[in-house]
Amino acid sequence: MKVLIAGARSALGSRVSLLLRADGHDVVGLSRTPAQGFVTADVLDSDAVRRAVAEAVPDALVQTLNALPKSGPRRLADLAATGRLRTDGTRNLLTAARAAGVTKYVAENFFFGYGTTGNGSLPLTEDSPFEAAGNPAVAQDEQVRDFGGVSLRCGLFYGPGVGSTESLADAVRRRRMPVVRGAQNVVSHLHIDDAAAAVVAALHEGKPGAAYNIADDEPAGMHDFVRELARQLGASQPYAVPLWVVRAAAGAYAAGFLTSNLAIDNGKAKRDLGWSPAYPSIRDGLKTVAAGRLSSAV
């Protein structure tokens, strides 16, 4: 199968490329700058995208686009460029896929389309409302599924080579990443290698128009994540501070992120895709960060 990857240079896209090539597939990347093994187009330029997809003649198209800062988003404004990729970029890619006769499409998406507030004790399933107002993840999800593609609603990425994880690890080593005192919230996490494996599984087994929650088995709060990362790195445990201190020091976005409460159920992906996380908890996955491993996909 010939697969065109929009976002092949991202942490996720590069791993997906490795896995597909290891399975004998022909992989072509889509890039804004010319490079060997890539077709060239800015995904926000609809005409250029149409020409690039027509040139690649793929059997399938994978979308792993993002434009986040290398150290991860710290302000709401840091999400704007990725939001445009999820809306306008997705529309351009799908239009080009239709024109080229491509019918197999898999897109990485973000689980915050479910919202960011408390959802009780039960993890959310794909039947739960995915309609958070103004969230570009919702617009992307709708476009991809209307096309007949597969939308992967992924938990929080982490792992070696993920910029936000590397930045966080540096802050933890310096004891500059506090946790919110008394926090009880949980969110679903996802090791970047497990995300790549899910993309490949969805290419082969995903049902047209379906959405799948892709996350590990044990949701954990960011306070748990930071403490476990410190333990794995052999660093001092983080300071615990009141929420108002985080709001004052890091702003409302960072405070909201640390207090988000969103757990998703991955059972449908396990049943339909034959996928399950190699790193079922942050305790397992953060070992790869402490060890400095690039990727289990290599």
C-alpha positions in Angstrom: 0.0 0.0 0.0 1.2 3.5 -0.8 0.6 5.9 2.1 0.9 9.7 2.0 1.6 11.1 5.5 0.7 14.8 6.1 2.9 15.6 9.1 5.5 12.9 8.4 8.1 15.0 10.3 6.1 15.2 13.5 6.9 13.0 16.5 3.9 10.8 15.6 4.3 10.9 11.8 7.9 9.9 11.9 7.1 6.8 14.0 4.1 5.9 11.8 6.5 6.1 8.8 8.9 3.7 10.5 6.2 1.2 11.3 4.7 1.3 7.8 8.0 0.9 6.1 8.9 -2.0 8.4 5.7 -3.7 7.2 6.8 -3.2 3.5 4.5 -0.2 2.6 5.6 2.6 0.4 5.5 5.9 2.4 5.6 9.4 1.0 5.6 12.5 3.2 3.9 15.9 2.6 6.1 18.8 3.4 6.1 22.6 2.9 9.7 22.4 1.9 11.2 20.2 -0.8 12.9 17.0 0.4 13.7 13.5 -0.9 10.8 11.2 -0.3 8.3 14.1 0.1 5.8 15.9 -2.1 5.7 19.6 -1.5 2.7 21.7 -0.4 1.5 23.9 2.4 -1.7 22.2 3.7 -3.4 25.6 4.0 -3.0 26.1 0.2 -5.8 24.1 -1.3 -4.5 24.2 -4.9 -1.0 23.1 -3.8 -2.4 20.3 -1.7 -4.5 19.0 -4.6 -1.4 19.0 -6.9 0.7 17.2 -4.3 -1.8 14.5 -3.6 -2.3 13.9 -7.3 1.5 13.7 -7.7 1.8 11.1 -4.9 -1.0 8.9 -6.1 -1.5 7.3 -2.7 -3.8 4.5 -1.7 -4.3 6.0 1.7 -3.7 9.3 3.4 -2.7 9.7 7.1 -3.0 13.1 8.9 -0.6 13.7 11.8 -0.3 17.5 11.6 0.4 19.9 14.4 2.1 23.3 14.7 2.6 23.4 18.4 5.7 25.0 20.0 8.6 22.5 20.5 8.2 22.7 24.2 4.5 22.2 24.1 1.6 24.7 24.4 1.7 27.1 27.4 -0.9 29.7 26.4 -4.2 29.4 24.6 -2.7 31.3 21.7 -0.2 28.4 21.2 -3.0 26.2 20.0 -4.2 28.6 17.2 -2.0 27.4 14.4 -2.8 23.7 15.1 -6.4 24.6 15.3 -6.3 26.0 11.7 -4.6 22.8 10.5 -7.4 20.8 12.1 -10.1 22.9 10.3 -8.8 24.4 7.1 -5.9 22.0 6.6 -8.2 19.0 7.1 -10.7 20.4 4.6 -7.9 20.9 2.0 -6.6 17.4 2.5 -10.0 15.7 2.2 -10.8 17.7 -0.9 -7.6 16.6 -2.5 -8.2 13.0 -1.4 -11.6 13.0 -3.1 -10.2 14.5 -6.3 -7.4 11.8 -6.4 -9.8 8.9 -5.6 -8.3 8.2 -2.2 -10.9 6.5 0.1 -8.8 5.3 3.0 -8.1 8.2 5.4 -6.9 8.1 9.1 -6.5 11.3 11.1 -4.9 11.8 14.6 -7.2 13.9 16.7 -7.4 15.2 20.3 -9.7 14.0 23.0 -10.5 17.5 24.3 -13.4 17.5 21.9 -15.2 15.9 24.8 -14.5 19.0 26.9 -12.2 19.5 29.8 -14.4 19.3 32.9 -15.3 16.6 35.3 -17.0 13.6 33.7 -17.7 11.5 36.8 -16.1 8.2 37.6 -16.8 6.4 34.3 -14.5 7.0 31.3 -16.2 8.5 28.3 -16.9 6.3 25.2 -17.2 7.2 21.6 -20.9 7.5 22.1 -20.4 10.4 24.5 -20.9 13.9 23.1 -17.9 15.1 21.2 -19.0 18.6 20.7 -17.0 21.0 22.9 -17.9 24.5 21.6 -15.3 26.1 19.4 -12.9 23.3 19.6 -11.1 22.6 16.3 -10.9 18.9 17.2 -14.6 18.7 16.8 -14.6 20.3 13.3 -11.8 17.9 12.2 -13.6 14.9 13.6 -16.8 15.7 11.7 -15.0 16.4 8.4 -13.0 13.2 8.6 -16.0 11.0 9.5 -18.3 12.6 6.9 -15.6 11.6 4.3 -15.7 8.0 5.5 -12.3 8.3 7.2 -11.2 7.2 10.7 -10.8 9.7 13.5 -8.5 8.8 16.4 -9.3 10.7 19.5 -6.0 10.5 21.3 -5.1 11.2 24.9 -2.2 13.4 26.0 0.9 12.4 24.1 4.2 11.8 25.9 7.4 9.9 25.4 11.0 10.3 24.1 11.2 12.8 21.3 7.9 14.5 22.3 8.8 18.2 22.8 6.4 18.8 25.7 7.8 15.7 27.6 11.4 16.8 27.1 10.6 20.3 28.3 8.7 18.9 31.3 11.5 16.5 32.2 14.0 19.4 32.2 11.7 21.4 34.5 11.3 18.4 36.8 15.0 17.9 37.0 15.4 21.6 38.0 12.4 21.3 40.4 10.6 24.0 38.5 7.4 22.1 37.8 5.1 22.2 40.8 1.9 20.2 41.2 -1.5 21.5 42.4 -1.9 20.7 46.1 -4.8 18.4 46.8 -5.5 17.7 43.1 -7.8 14.7 42.4 -8.5 15.1 38.7 -7.4 12.5 36.1 -6.8 12.6 32.3 -6.0 9.9 29.8 -2.4 9.7 28.6 -0.9 8.0 25.5 2.7 7.0 24.8 3.7 8.3 21.4 4.7 4.8 20.3 1.2 3.5 21.2 -0.3 6.3 19.2 1.8 5.3 16.1 0.7 1.7 16.4 -2.9 2.8 16.6 -2.6 4.7 13.4 -1.3 1.7 11.6 -4.0 -0.5 13.1 -6.6 1.9 12.0 -5.3 1.9 8.4 -5.8 -1.8 8.3 -8.9 -2.4 10.5 -10.6 0.9 11.0 -14.3 1.1 10.0 -15.2 3.9 7.6 -16.6 6.9 9.4 -15.7 5.6 12.8 -14.1 7.3 15.8 -11.8 5.5 18.2 -10.6 6.6 21.6 -6.8 6.0 21.8 -5.4 6.1 25.3 -3.7 4.0 27.9 -5.6 1.9 30.4 -5.0 3.9 33.6 -6.0 7.6 33.5 -3.8 9.7 35.8 -3.7 13.3 36.9 -0.9 15.6 35.8 0.1 15.7 39.4 0.6 12.0 39.3 2.5 12.3 36.0 4.9 14.9 37.3 5.6 12.9 40.5 6.1 9.7 38.6 8.4 11.4 36.1 10.5 12.8 39.0 10.7 9.3 40.5 11.8 7.7 37.2 14.4 10.5 36.6 15.7 10.2 40.2 14.9 13.9 40.7 13.5 15.6 43.8 9.8 15.4 44.2 8.0 18.5 43.0 6.7 21.3 45.2 2.9 21.1 45.9 1.3 24.6 45.7 -2.2 26.0 45.9 -4.0 26.4 42.6 -4.0 30.2 42.9 -0.2 30.1 42.8 -0.2 28.3 39.5 -2.8 30.7 38.1 -0.6 33.7 39.1 2.7 32.2 37.9 1.6 30.4 34.7 -1.7 31.8 33.7 -5.2 30.5 33.4 -4.5 28.1 30.5 -1.8 26.2 32.4 -3.9 26.1 35.5 -6.9 24.8 33.5 -4.7 22.2 31.9 -3.4 20.9 35.3 -7.0 20.7 36.6 -8.7 19.2 33.6 -10.7 16.0 34.3 -11.1 13.8 31.3 -10.8 10.0 31.1 -11.7 8.1 28.0 -12.4 4.4 27.4 -10.2 2.6 24.8 -12.3 -0.6 24.6 -13.7 0.0 21.1 -10.2 0.4 19.7 -9.1 -2.8 21.3 -12.1 -4.7 19.9 -12.2 -3.2 16.4 -8.6 -2.5 15.7 -6.9 -5.3 17.6 -4.8 -2.6 19.2 -3.8 -2.3 22.9 -1.2 -0.1 24.5 2.2 -1.5 25.0 2.5 1.0 27.8 -0.8 0.6 29.7 0.1 3.2 32.4 2.4 6.2 32.9 4.5 4.0 35.2 5.3 1.8 32.2 5.7 4.6 29.6 7.8 7.0 31.6 10.5 4.4 31.9 11.3 5.0 28.2 11.7 8.8 29.0 14.1 8.1 31.9 16.0 5.7 29.8 16.3 8.2 26.9 15.0 5.7 24.4 14.1 7.2 21.1 11.3 4.9 20.2 10.3 1.2 20.4 9.2 1.6 16.8 12.9 1.8 15.7 
